[in-house]
């Protein structure tokens, strides 16, 4: 969690707002991979890709 806080502080201090969509997309993909790895939802997530 400290890593995410550092990234958010970097984006806000350096005014690199174009990084926000990239970071959000990476977080969403990471969550999908974690959830889809071993749950009953996995077949539905794999059909998205």
C-alpha positions as CSV (number, residue, x, y, z in Angstrom):
1,X,0.0,0.0,0.0
2,X,2.9,2.4,0.6
3,X,3.9,2.0,-3.0
4,X,0.5,3.2,-4.2
5,X,0.7,6.1,-1.8
6,X,4.1,7.1,-3.3
7,X,2.7,6.9,-6.8
8,X,-0.3,9.1,-6.0
9,X,2.0,11.6,-4.3
10,X,4.3,11.6,-7.3
11,X,1.4,12.2,-9.7
12,X,0.0,15.1,-7.6
13,X,3.3,16.8,-7.0
14,X,4.7,16.6,-10.5
15,X,1.4,17.3,-12.2
16,X,1.6,14.0,-14.2
17,X,-2.1,13.6,-14.5
18,X,-1.8,11.6,-17.8
19,X,-0.4,8.7,-15.7
20,X,-3.7,8.3,-13.8
21,X,-5.6,6.3,-16.5
22,X,-2.5,4.0,-16.9
23,X,-2.3,3.4,-13.2
24,X,-6.1,2.8,-12.9
25,X,-6.0,0.3,-15.8
26,X,-3.1,-1.6,-14.3
27,X,-4.9,-1.8,-11.0
28,X,-8.0,-3.1,-12.6
29,X,-6.1,-5.7,-14.6
30,X,-4.3,-6.8,-11.5
31,X,-7.5,-7.2,-9.6
32,X,-9.1,-9.2,-12.4
33,X,-6.1,-11.6,-12.5
34,X,-6.2,-12.1,-8.7
35,X,-10.0,-12.7,-8.7
36,X,-9.9,-14.8,-11.8
37,X,-7.1,-17.0,-10.7
38,X,-9.0,-19.3,-8.4
39,X,-12.7,-18.5,-8.2
40,X,-15.9,-19.5,-9.8
41,X,-15.9,-16.3,-11.8
42,X,-12.8,-17.3,-13.7
43,X,-14.5,-18.7,-16.8
44,X,-16.4,-15.4,-17.3
45,X,-13.3,-13.3,-16.8
46,X,-11.3,-15.3,-19.3
47,X,-14.0,-14.8,-22.0
48,X,-13.3,-11.0,-21.8
49,X,-9.8,-11.5,-23.0
